[in-house]
């Protein structure tokens, strides 16, 4: 991606909760250009009219990613659902487009396949479970704590309407912590007396508990324990999608600076600044 022209962006899921807020953010920038959108429920409309954007150019909405990529773009941002996200990501890579994944629910195996194809096509994919800066910091702090506190569990909170479990934020955190070490279990799960499932699911060597209830939007908590002490690191999100916009804009700007797959917004951030 060159730096002397605007980065052309297509947003899939552009009229959804997070996608619509990102679109509003993109049109306010000087270095990004929103050129197309994907939304099955609003296909063949102008995104300006649907979202009431203050933009002077028509932004066509398409029903499929194949149609949307007929408009030349540099970056696809996918904010859809896990059952279609992988198809959209791979389609974009094959079309020579970098991808920012904001959709949760893709597996480690999905990411391995995406990375392999991105490497072959010399394209970049940045998968971010959560674009909020507070989540970036939670991940960093949790990695630091895991080096010194070997016992921990993760609790994943979300709305009762969220269909994927655990969330992308939780999967990303579990993946990162697994690279530090596997969480120590004083009593092995298979030795649990009673209902073993109450101990949560084993993801990358650590126990993860998912709560789905009305009143939650997204929250993520990592609890570390040592004898006579514990450390809790928690992120909580409100009803607005605005906290995710600046992180997503940063991801769009950075995704063309490498080849293959990177996971986590912090992978393209410089914490030494």
N, C-alpha and C positions, 0 to 999 in steps of 0.2 A: 504494500500500500504506500502510495506516495504521500508526502506531507504538504505538497503545494496545491492540493485540491481537496474538496470536501469528500468525506467518506460517505459513500452511498449505502443506505441502510434499508433493509426490508424487515418488517416485524411480523412474525407469525403469532396469532393470538392478539392482534393489535387492539381489539375492542374489549378485551377482558380486563380484569381488575388490575393486574400489574402492567400488562401490555399497553393499556390506554394511558396510564400515567407516564410510562416511558416515552410514548409517542409525543405527549405534550412537552416532555423535557427535550427531546431531540429537535423539535422545530424551533426551540429557543436558542439553540447553539449556533455558532458561526462556522464550525468545522465539520458538522455532520449534516447530511441531507436525507430526509425520509422520502424514499422514492416509490415504495409500494407496501402493501400490507396483505395479510391473509386472515380472513374471517369468513367461515362458511355461512354464518347467519347474516352477514352484511355484504356478501359478494355483489359486485357490479355497482357499488356505491362509491362516493368520494369520502375518504376518511376525514377530510376537513369538515364536511357536513355532519358526519356521524358523531365526531368528538368535539365539534365546535372549535376547531383549531384556527388560530390566527395565522394562516399560511396562504401565500399568494399563488401556489401551484396546486393543480389537481394531484391527489395522492390516491391512485386506484386501489380498490380492495378486490382481491381475487378469492375464489373459493378453494383453490388448491395451491400447493407450493410450486408445482410445475408451471402453472399459469403465472404466478407472481414472479418467478425467476426469468420470465420473458422480458421483464424490465431489468436492464443491467444494474447490478448492485455489487458492492464489495463485501458486505457483511449481512448475514441473516441472524436475527435474534429470535430464538424460539421460546415462546411463552405459551405452550399449548398443553397437551395431555400426554402422559407417558406412552399410551398406546399408538400415538402417531408421531411423536417427537423423533424417534430414531429414524423413521422413514424420511422425515423432512430434513434432518441433519445430513444424512447420507446423500440425499438428492442434491442438496446445496454443495456439498464437497465435490461431487461428481461434476457439477456445473462450474467449478472453479471459484466458489464463494467461501470465505471464512465464516465460522459460526460461533455465536455466543449462545450457550444453552442455559436458559433460566428455568426450564421445565424440570420438575423433580420426578423421581420414580424410575430412572434408568439404572440398570444394574452395573456391577463392575465388569461383567462379561460384555455388556453393550458398549461400555467405554473402551474396552480392549479392542473391539471390532472397529469402533469409530477411529481410534488412534491409528490402527493399522492402515485404514483406508486414507486417512488424512496424511499420513507419512508418505504413502505412495503418490498421492496427488499433490504433495508439497503445499498443503493448506493447513490452516490453524483452527483449532477448536478449543474454546475456553468454556469449561463447564463450571458453573457457579451455583452451588446449592442455595445460597442466599446472598444477595448483593448488599445487604445492610453492613455498614462499617462496624457496627457493634458485634456482628457475627464474625467478621474477619478477626476482630480482637479476641473474641471468645475462643476461636480456633487456635490462635497464637498462644494465648494464656494457658489453654488446656494442654497443648503440646509441651509447654514449659513445665507444667505441673506433673505431667505423666512421667517425666524423667526422674522425679524425686518421690512421687507418691504412686506406688504400683497398683493400688486398689481403686477402681472407679466404675461407675455405671452411668449410663446416659438416659435421660428422660426426654421424650419427644412429645410436645403438646401441639394440638391443632384443632381446628373446627371439626365438628361432627360431620361436615359436608366434604371434608378432604378425603378423596378416594384412595390415595396412595399412602402406604405406611411401611416403613417410617418415611419421614420427609426427606427431600434431597439434602437439606441442611444437615440432618442427622447422618445420612449415609456418607456425606463428605467428611464430617467430623470423625466418624468411625474409621473411615479409610485412612485419614491422617494419623489418628492415634495408633492405629495398628502398625504404622511404620516406626513409631517410637518404641513400643513394646506391646505385648498382650497383657490385658488386665489380669491381675492375680485374683483367683477365687479361693478363699479359704476353705470352703466346702464345694467340691465339684458339683456341677449342676446335676449330673446323673446320680449323685448321692443324696439329693434333696428328698426329704420325706414329705409325702403329701402330693400336691399338684405341681409338678415341675414347671408347667407353663407359666405359673405366677412369677417365676424368676426372670421372665422376659425372654427375648430371642438373642441367640448368639450371632453377632455380626462382627466379622473380622476379629474374633477372640474377645469380645466384650459384650456385656449384657445391655440390651436396649429395651426400654419400655415405652410404648406408644399410648398416649391418652388422646381420645377423640371425643370432645364434648362441646355443646353450645357455649358461647362466651369466650372461647379461645380463638385467636387468629393464628399466630405461630409463636411458639416459645421453645427454647432449647436449653437444657440444663445438664451440666456434668457435675457429678458429686464424687469427690475424692475423699478417701478415708484412711487415716492411720490411727493407731491406738490412742484414744483420748483426744483426737482432733479430727476435724473434717474441713474441707474446702468446697464451697459451692460456687460455680461460675454459671451465670444464667443470662440469657438474652430473652427479652419479651418484646413483641411487636404489637402495635395498635392496629386500628382498622384501616388506616391510610396506607397506600402503596408508595407514598412519597419517599420514605427512607431508602427505597431500593433504586431510586432513579440515578443518583450520582455514581453509585457503584456500577450500574449498568452502562452508563455513559463512559466511564473509565474502561470497562471491559471492551466496549466497541472500539475505543481508540487504541487499545493495546493488543487486540487479538491478531493483528497482522504482523506482529513483531517476532514471531517464532513459527516453528513448523511442528505439526502433530497436535497431541492433546495435552492441555494443562487443566488441572482441577483446583478450584479455589481462586477467589479474587486476589488473595495475597500473593499468588504465584507470579503476578505481574506488577506487584507493588514494591516500592523500595522503602523499607522500614528504617533505613539509615538516614533518610532526609531529616 
